[in-house]
């Protein structure tokens, strides 16, 4: 039989081309032509309407049976937290991160624990079987129950999965997997999309939970097509620098749990270990109060987290002062500096301002506005603030202090770590203070906050 000829399509204008080229001849866009799977003889003549008759039925919404989602634990509490309470049968989880940050390590530890009770397969496309065995020995993991497979062909992986019927499977990594239906090289956009589609179909039809390891680009985004994140059920990202000890796993998409949930680990000689008290690693380690340091309590997923915000304000000798923000949004820093000048009477147009969230954590919520502003003012005036003081709140453009969500949970976390005073938005002031050992100072405007300090 003659081999089916591949087709190429432009993702910008959807025009079909007989061969690949760097520029689309129709819309003139560059690097937009992708290979499509070769069509069979039956499919080339047009859409087969008779093949789909009666394949699906419509029912009312209230007639859909409601069954509870079947989950099982990964035996790693922090990973279960990020996944929304455990691993769901038939789900596909995409885990991305920088090279050497611990993606293969955490998944190997997870599968070693799961394989003691369930059937599990670790598919490696980048490393040899000997390298995986050496890592397991280095981490002191019992490896007699885990099955290994070294393959990059998705059809071969599906065949082994159909025979062994695993409950959990890891694909390390998706960028190395290819399908025989395409002629393009592994790692191309079309290969990644088609291979992922086959693996997702395998997971749904056989109730197999699949972990996909994904590479990231220098911009920090997952390599490959953006549709890859839409095809999977859960997307996890490793945060933090590989040169530091602590690793953060954040859920940016989860169909079975909360988004922005955070799991915190520490890299040791025996692999990644869970951090039992995550607030302690982000708190100040100073013997006495220092200027430019403010403690705030952030809300990451379903739990509060105490974080130290540090600021350094220094006189600038250039015409363009620097504004550097690590762990917080730089555009919001510029806005807070304008608010501090307009409503606080503190001009910083000729000063360099540096902001850092200690521990490598990334804070995206607006509840850090008040802490950042007070840290900047403390450094500018060179006046230390008590390390037993807690601050949180959002600042509006007119200088008003706006409320934040889950105030009571934040205050309980602060009281548990021995804080004595908390400056909070007036709208968040509880009617009855249930936390007796914590003094609450409500503020309504930035001026009130400066007077309270």
Backbone torsions as a table, in degrees:
resi	resn	phi	psi	omega
1	UNK	NA	145.6	177.9
2	UNK	-74.1	141.2	-178.3
3	UNK	-71.5	136.7	180.0
4	UNK	-64.4	135.7	-176.3
5	UNK	-87.5	134.8	-179.2
6	UNK	-75.1	153.5	175.8
7	UNK	-116.2	158.8	-178.8
8	UNK	-129.4	137.6	-175.8
9	UNK	-132.8	142.2	176.3
10	UNK	-83.9	126.5	-179.5
11	UNK	-76.1	-9.9	178.9
12	UNK	-88.9	-47.1	-177.3
13	UNK	-114.1	-2.2	177.0
14	UNK	64.4	20.7	178.1
15	UNK	-80.6	143.8	179.7
16	UNK	-91.9	138.8	-178.9
17	UNK	-126.8	148.1	-179.5
18	UNK	-74.1	-21.4	-179.7
19	UNK	-150.6	167.4	-178.2
20	UNK	-80.0	144.7	174.1
21	UNK	-148.6	159.2	-177.4
22	UNK	-70.4	-28.2	-178.7
23	UNK	-126.6	136.4	177.9
24	UNK	-71.2	127.0	-179.1
25	UNK	-70.8	-16.1	-177.9
26	UNK	-90.7	-53.7	-176.6
27	UNK	-102.5	-4.9	175.8
28	UNK	66.1	21.5	176.7
29	UNK	-86.3	146.1	-176.0
30	UNK	-94.5	144.7	175.2
31	UNK	52.9	40.3	-178.6
32	UNK	-114.2	-3.0	-177.7
33	UNK	-90.4	128.4	-177.5
34	UNK	-125.8	152.1	178.6
35	UNK	-80.0	140.1	176.8
36	UNK	-107.4	152.8	175.9
37	UNK	-60.7	142.2	-179.6
38	UNK	-66.8	135.2	-180.0
39	UNK	-82.9	145.4	175.6
40	UNK	-76.5	172.8	-177.9
41	UNK	-63.3	-34.3	-179.6
42	UNK	-71.4	-30.0	-176.2
43	UNK	-84.4	-17.5	-176.7
44	UNK	-74.3	-24.3	-176.5
45	UNK	-78.4	-7.3	179.8
46	UNK	132.1	179.1	-177.5
47	UNK	-73.8	130.7	-179.0
48	UNK	-90.4	98.9	-177.4
49	UNK	-70.2	-33.4	-175.8
50	UNK	-70.6	-22.2	-177.1
51	UNK	-72.3	-18.6	-175.8
52	UNK	-109.8	3.5	-179.5
53	UNK	-69.4	128.9	176.4
54	UNK	73.6	12.4	-178.5
55	UNK	-82.5	-16.3	-179.4
56	UNK	-141.9	149.6	179.7
57	UNK	-125.6	148.1	176.6
58	UNK	-98.4	135.3	176.6
59	UNK	-133.3	165.3	177.6
60	UNK	-73.0	155.6	-178.0
61	UNK	-62.6	-39.1	-177.9
62	UNK	-74.3	-8.3	178.4
63	UNK	-93.0	-5.5	179.8
64	UNK	-71.2	125.5	-179.5
65	UNK	-66.6	135.3	179.7
66	UNK	-102.6	111.6	177.3
67	UNK	-119.9	142.1	-179.4
68	UNK	-68.2	144.6	-180.0
69	UNK	-69.8	128.8	-178.5
70	UNK	-83.9	115.7	179.7
71	UNK	-118.7	156.3	170.0
72	UNK	-142.1	149.8	-173.2
73	UNK	-77.5	146.8	173.0
74	UNK	-87.1	0.7	-177.8
75	UNK	66.9	11.8	173.8
76	UNK	-125.0	107.2	-170.9
77	UNK	-59.9	-42.4	-178.5
78	UNK	-66.6	-36.1	176.6
79	UNK	-70.5	-37.5	174.9
80	UNK	-61.9	-38.4	179.1
81	UNK	-61.7	-45.4	-178.3
82	UNK	-66.7	-35.6	-180.0
83	UNK	-76.0	-8.2	178.6
84	UNK	97.7	19.1	178.6
85	UNK	118.5	4.1	-179.7
86	UNK	139.7	177.3	-178.4
87	UNK	-90.6	132.0	-177.3
88	UNK	-93.8	137.8	176.6
89	UNK	-62.6	134.5	179.1
90	UNK	78.3	8.5	180.0
91	UNK	-92.0	155.6	177.8
92	UNK	-120.4	120.5	-176.3
93	UNK	-113.4	127.2	178.2
94	UNK	-104.2	121.2	-178.3
95	UNK	-114.9	118.7	-179.6
96	UNK	-119.2	157.8	179.2
97	UNK	173.4	169.0	-179.7
98	UNK	-67.1	158.7	177.3
99	UNK	-62.6	135.7	177.3
100	UNK	78.2	11.0	-176.4
101	UNK	-86.7	-17.0	175.3
102	UNK	123.3	19.4	-178.4
103	UNK	-65.0	-52.1	-179.6
104	UNK	-66.5	-33.1	-178.7
105	UNK	-65.6	-48.3	-177.4
106	UNK	-67.2	-35.8	179.8
107	UNK	-73.2	-34.8	176.3
108	UNK	-66.8	-40.7	175.5
109	UNK	-62.3	-40.6	-179.3
110	UNK	-64.5	-46.9	-177.7
111	UNK	-68.2	-31.7	176.6
112	UNK	-62.5	-39.1	178.9
113	UNK	-72.7	-41.6	-177.8
114	UNK	-68.7	-35.3	-176.3
115	UNK	-66.4	-15.0	176.8
116	UNK	-69.7	-21.4	-178.1
117	UNK	-121.7	-31.5	-175.7
118	UNK	-125.1	163.2	177.7
119	UNK	-77.5	129.5	-176.1
120	UNK	-138.9	147.0	179.3
121	UNK	-131.4	132.0	175.7
122	UNK	-108.9	112.5	-179.2
123	UNK	-99.9	118.7	-180.0
124	UNK	-111.2	126.8	177.2
125	UNK	-111.1	-10.8	-178.3
126	UNK	-106.5	-36.5	-176.9
127	UNK	-108.1	158.8	174.7
128	UNK	-81.1	167.0	178.5
129	UNK	-64.5	-32.6	178.4
130	UNK	-65.9	-37.5	179.1
131	UNK	-66.8	-39.1	177.4
132	UNK	-65.7	-40.8	178.0
133	UNK	-64.0	-39.4	178.6
134	UNK	-65.5	-36.8	177.5
135	UNK	-66.4	-41.4	178.4
136	UNK	-62.7	-38.4	177.3
137	UNK	-68.4	-38.0	178.9
138	UNK	-65.5	-34.9	179.3
139	UNK	-86.3	-1.1	179.0
140	UNK	58.1	50.7	179.9
141	UNK	-105.6	139.3	175.8
142	UNK	-75.8	120.6	-168.8
143	UNK	-117.8	19.2	-175.0
144	UNK	-79.4	-16.0	-177.2
145	UNK	-101.7	-13.8	-175.1
146	UNK	-88.6	133.6	177.7
147	UNK	-96.4	137.9	179.7
148	UNK	-113.9	147.3	177.1
149	UNK	-142.8	125.0	176.8
150	UNK	-104.3	102.1	-177.2
151	UNK	-158.4	150.3	176.2
152	UNK	-122.1	-1.2	179.3
153	UNK	-91.7	122.3	-174.8
154	UNK	-69.4	-31.1	176.7
155	UNK	-65.6	-37.8	177.4
156	UNK	-68.6	-38.4	178.1
157	UNK	-63.9	-42.2	179.3
158	UNK	-64.0	-39.0	179.7
159	UNK	-64.2	-43.5	178.3
160	UNK	-66.1	-38.7	179.5
161	UNK	-66.5	-34.3	178.6
162	UNK	-68.8	-32.4	-179.8
163	UNK	-78.1	-44.0	-174.1
164	UNK	-90.7	-19.0	177.4
165	UNK	49.9	66.1	179.0
166	UNK	-77.4	158.5	173.1
167	UNK	-88.1	-31.0	179.4
168	UNK	-135.7	141.9	178.5
169	UNK	-142.9	140.6	178.3
170	UNK	-114.9	132.1	175.6
171	UNK	-112.1	112.0	-175.6
172	UNK	-124.3	97.2	2.4
173	UNK	-125.0	170.8	-176.4
174	UNK	-69.1	-23.7	-179.7
175	UNK	-71.5	-15.9	179.5
176	UNK	-96.2	-8.0	-176.1
177	UNK	-85.8	141.4	178.2
178	UNK	-137.3	162.2	176.6
179	UNK	-119.2	145.4	-178.7
180	UNK	-71.2	-13.2	-179.3
181	UNK	-76.6	-10.6	178.3
182	UNK	-119.6	149.7	-179.2
183	UNK	-98.4	-7.8	-178.6
184	UNK	-72.7	164.1	-175.7
185	UNK	-75.5	153.2	175.3
186	UNK	-59.4	140.2	-178.0
187	UNK	98.4	-12.6	177.7
188	UNK	-72.5	164.7	-176.2
189	UNK	-61.4	-44.7	-177.7
190	UNK	-67.9	-38.3	179.3
191	UNK	-65.8	-43.8	-179.7
192	UNK	-63.9	-44.1	-178.2
193	UNK	-66.1	-44.9	-177.6
194	UNK	-70.3	-40.8	178.9
195	UNK	-64.6	-41.3	177.7
196	UNK	-63.9	-38.6	178.7
197	UNK	-62.4	-40.2	178.5
198	UNK	-66.5	-41.9	-179.5
199	UNK	-68.5	-37.1	177.0
200	UNK	-64.3	-41.7	177.5
201	UNK	-64.3	-37.6	176.3
202	UNK	-62.8	-42.8	-179.1
203	UNK	-65.1	-41.9	-176.3
204	UNK	-72.2	-38.3	-176.1
205	UNK	-76.9	-27.2	-174.9
206	UNK	-115.6	7.0	179.9
207	UNK	55.6	47.1	178.2
208	UNK	-106.2	126.2	174.2
209	UNK	-82.4	122.5	-173.8
210	UNK	-119.0	130.4	170.2
211	UNK	-99.5	128.7	174.8
212	UNK	-111.0	124.2	175.4
213	UNK	-89.4	127.9	-177.8
214	UNK	-119.0	140.2	173.9
215	UNK	-77.9	157.8	176.4
216	UNK	-120.1	153.4	177.1
217	UNK	-84.7	177.4	179.5
218	UNK	-67.0	-18.8	175.6
219	UNK	-83.3	-4.7	179.4
220	UNK	91.2	6.0	179.1
221	UNK	-96.6	155.0	178.7
222	UNK	-65.0	132.9	179.7
223	UNK	-70.8	146.4	-179.9
224	UNK	105.9	-170.0	-177.9
225	UNK	-71.5	149.1	178.3
226	UNK	-66.2	-24.7	-180.0
227	UNK	-65.6	-15.9	178.7
228	UNK	-59.1	-39.3	179.5
229	UNK	-71.7	-25.0	178.3
230	UNK	-79.8	-25.7	-176.2
231	UNK	-76.7	-29.8	-176.1
232	UNK	-89.8	167.9	-179.3
233	UNK	-87.5	-34.7	-175.4
234	UNK	-136.3	137.9	176.7
235	UNK	-122.4	120.6	178.9
236	UNK	-115.6	141.8	177.6
237	UNK	-123.2	136.0	168.9
238	UNK	-80.9	130.0	175.9
239	UNK	-115.4	162.9	-179.3
240	UNK	99.5	167.1	-179.3
241	UNK	-92.0	139.7	179.8
242	UNK	-67.8	-15.4	179.4
243	UNK	-84.1	-12.4	178.8
244	UNK	-95.2	171.1	-175.2
245	UNK	-81.2	-35.9	-170.7
246	UNK	-92.0	144.5	178.2
247	UNK	-125.3	137.8	179.4
248	UNK	-119.2	132.0	175.2
249	UNK	-113.7	120.9	-177.6
250	UNK	-117.2	137.4	175.7
251	UNK	-89.9	115.8	178.0
252	UNK	-98.5	-13.5	173.9
253	UNK	-151.9	134.9	179.6
254	UNK	-156.9	113.0	177.9
255	UNK	-79.4	-8.9	-177.3
256	UNK	-121.7	13.8	-178.5
257	UNK	-169.9	-169.5	-176.6
258	UNK	-77.8	147.0	175.7
259	UNK	-89.4	153.1	-178.6
260	UNK	68.2	16.6	172.6
261	UNK	-67.5	144.3	-172.4
262	UNK	-123.2	131.4	172.1
263	UNK	-115.7	135.3	-172.6
264	UNK	-118.9	129.7	-178.6
265	UNK	-131.8	161.3	174.8
266	UNK	-123.1	129.8	179.8
267	UNK	-81.4	123.6	179.6
268	UNK	-127.1	-179.1	177.5
269	UNK	-66.2	-23.6	-179.9
270	UNK	-100.0	21.7	178.5
271	UNK	100.0	-160.8	-179.0
272	UNK	-85.4	125.5	178.8
273	UNK	-111.6	144.8	-180.0
274	UNK	-71.9	145.3	176.1
275	UNK	-96.6	113.1	-175.1
276	UNK	-71.9	-32.9	179.9
277	UNK	-125.1	82.6	-173.2
278	UNK	-65.4	-27.5	-179.1
279	UNK	-64.7	-28.3	-176.5
280	UNK	-66.7	-30.6	-176.8
281	UNK	-78.6	-16.8	-180.0
282	UNK	-103.3	-0.5	-178.1
283	UNK	-85.0	165.1	179.7
284	UNK	-67.9	140.8	178.3
285	UNK	-111.9	37.2	-176.5
286	UNK	-97.9	142.5	177.4
287	UNK	-72.7	-31.3	178.7
288	UNK	-140.3	161.8	-178.0
289	UNK	-59.9	141.0	177.8
290	UNK	-125.2	156.0	-179.4
291	UNK	-74.8	145.5	177.9
292	UNK	84.3	10.1	-178.4
293	UNK	-120.5	123.6	179.3
294	UNK	-133.6	139.2	177.9
295	UNK	-99.5	130.9	175.5
296	UNK	-127.3	165.0	176.4
297	UNK	-118.7	118.0	-178.5
298	UNK	-99.1	161.3	178.2
299	UNK	-112.0	107.9	-179.8
300	UNK	-113.0	103.2	-178.8
301	UNK	70.5	-115.5	-177.1
302	UNK	-109.0	12.0	-179.0
303	UNK	-139.5	147.1	175.2
304	UNK	-78.1	152.6	-175.9
305	UNK	-141.7	122.2	178.2
306	UNK	-80.4	130.0	-176.3
307	UNK	-134.6	139.8	174.6
308	UNK	-92.6	127.3	175.7
309	UNK	-102.8	122.8	179.4
310	UNK	-111.6	141.8	178.9
311	UNK	-133.7	145.5	175.4
312	UNK	-134.5	119.5	179.2
313	UNK	-115.9	120.8	-178.7
314	UNK	-133.2	147.1	-180.0
315	UNK	-64.9	134.1	-178.1
316	UNK	-95.3	137.9	178.3
317	UNK	-107.3	15.5	176.2
318	UNK	-118.2	167.3	-179.1
319	UNK	-78.3	-10.9	-178.9
320	UNK	-126.8	91.4	-178.6
321	UNK	-60.9	147.6	-178.0
322	UNK	-87.3	144.4	174.9
323	UNK	-128.8	101.6	-175.2
324	UNK	-116.0	129.0	-179.4
325	UNK	-130.3	124.1	178.8
326	UNK	-116.6	116.4	-179.5
327	UNK	91.1	-7.5	177.6
328	UNK	-132.0	162.9	-176.8
329	UNK	-74.1	129.0	-176.5
330	UNK	-69.8	-35.0	179.4
331	UNK	-65.9	-34.9	178.4
332	UNK	-71.3	-30.6	175.9
333	UNK	-62.9	-42.6	177.8
334	UNK	-62.5	-37.6	178.8
335	UNK	-67.4	-41.5	-179.8
336	UNK	-66.5	-34.5	176.8
337	UNK	-65.7	-37.6	177.2
338	UNK	-67.6	-39.5	177.5
339	UNK	-65.2	-40.7	-179.9
340	UNK	-65.0	-34.3	177.8
341	UNK	-74.7	-40.4	-175.3
342	UNK	-75.8	-43.8	-173.2
343	UNK	-106.7	-13.6	178.6
344	UNK	-108.3	-9.2	179.4
345	UNK	69.3	29.7	-179.2
346	UNK	-116.3	98.2	-180.0
347	UNK	-80.1	125.6	-179.9
348	UNK	-124.4	26.8	-177.7
349	UNK	-71.5	-16.7	179.2
350	UNK	-116.2	28.7	-179.8
351	UNK	-129.7	143.4	170.4
352	UNK	-80.3	137.6	-178.3
353	UNK	-126.1	125.1	178.7
354	UNK	-122.5	131.3	-179.0
355	UNK	-124.8	137.9	-179.5
356	UNK	-142.7	134.6	170.7
357	UNK	-95.3	115.2	-171.0
358	UNK	-66.1	141.7	175.3
359	UNK	93.8	-0.2	179.6
360	UNK	81.5	8.3	179.4
361	UNK	-75.9	147.3	178.4
362	UNK	-108.1	121.0	-177.3
363	UNK	-106.7	122.1	-178.8
364	UNK	-111.5	-11.6	-177.2
365	UNK	-80.7	155.9	-178.4
366	UNK	-80.3	-6.5	179.3
367	UNK	-67.0	-8.7	178.8
368	UNK	-87.0	-1.4	-175.3
369	UNK	-58.7	-47.7	-175.6
370	UNK	-66.8	-39.2	179.4
371	UNK	-66.1	-41.2	178.9
372	UNK	-64.1	-43.0	-179.0
373	UNK	-64.1	-43.9	-178.9
374	UNK	-71.3	-32.0	176.0
375	UNK	-65.9	-40.1	177.0
376	UNK	-63.4	-44.6	-179.5
377	UNK	-66.2	-38.4	178.6
378	UNK	-63.8	-41.2	178.3
379	UNK	-70.5	-38.0	-179.1
380	UNK	-66.0	-41.5	179.3
381	UNK	-85.0	-10.2	-176.3
382	UNK	56.1	45.9	179.4
383	UNK	-123.7	113.2	-178.9
384	UNK	-65.4	150.4	175.8
385	UNK	-112.4	144.5	-178.0
386	UNK	-54.8	135.6	177.8
387	UNK	-79.9	5.5	172.5
388	UNK	-103.5	13.2	-179.3
389	UNK	-103.8	136.1	178.5
390	UNK	-117.5	141.0	-176.7
391	UNK	-138.1	137.3	167.7
392	UNK	-159.0	152.7	-178.9
393	UNK	155.4	153.3	177.3
394	UNK	-97.7	141.8	-179.1
395	UNK	-111.0	127.3	175.9
396	UNK	-85.2	170.2	-177.7
397	UNK	-66.7	-23.8	177.5
398	UNK	-90.2	6.7	177.2
399	UNK	91.1	-0.5	-179.3
400	UNK	-76.1	150.3	178.3
401	UNK	-96.8	114.5	-175.2
402	UNK	-96.0	151.8	-177.1
403	UNK	-73.9	162.8	176.5
404	UNK	-124.8	165.8	-177.2
405	UNK	-83.3	155.4	174.2
406	UNK	57.0	49.8	-177.8
407	UNK	-66.6	-41.9	-175.3
408	UNK	-65.1	-37.7	178.1
409	UNK	-66.8	-36.7	177.0
410	UNK	-63.9	-42.3	-178.9
411	UNK	-67.9	-35.6	177.4
412	UNK	-65.3	-39.1	177.8
413	UNK	-64.9	-38.5	178.8
414	UNK	-67.3	-41.4	179.6
415	UNK	-65.3	-34.0	-179.8
416	UNK	-65.3	-27.3	-179.3
417	UNK	-99.5	12.9	171.0
418	UNK	86.8	18.9	177.8
419	UNK	-76.1	146.7	-173.3
420	UNK	-107.7	-30.6	-175.8
421	UNK	-134.2	143.9	178.9
422	UNK	-137.5	126.8	173.1
423	UNK	-96.5	116.3	-173.7
424	UNK	-129.7	161.5	174.4
425	UNK	-62.0	144.9	-177.7
426	UNK	-63.0	-32.6	179.5
427	UNK	-69.3	-19.1	177.7
428	UNK	-91.6	-0.5	-177.8
429	UNK	-65.9	119.0	-179.8
430	UNK	-69.4	153.7	179.8
431	UNK	-67.7	-38.3	175.8
432	UNK	-128.0	125.4	-178.6
433	UNK	-79.1	103.9	-179.7
434	UNK	-80.2	-15.6	-179.4
435	UNK	-98.7	97.6	-169.7
436	UNK	-71.7	-31.7	-175.0
437	UNK	-89.3	13.1	-179.4
438	UNK	-125.1	118.0	178.4
439	UNK	-84.2	127.4	-177.4
440	UNK	-105.0	132.0	177.5
441	UNK	-117.7	103.6	180.0
442	UNK	-80.2	139.3	178.6
443	UNK	-130.1	147.8	-177.5
444	UNK	-115.2	-18.1	-177.2
445	UNK	-147.3	160.8	179.8
446	UNK	-60.6	-34.2	178.9
447	UNK	-64.3	-39.6	177.8
448	UNK	-62.7	-36.6	178.6
449	UNK	-65.2	-43.5	179.7
450	UNK	-65.6	-35.3	177.3
451	UNK	-68.4	-36.4	179.8
452	UNK	-66.3	-35.4	177.5
453	UNK	-70.9	NA	NA
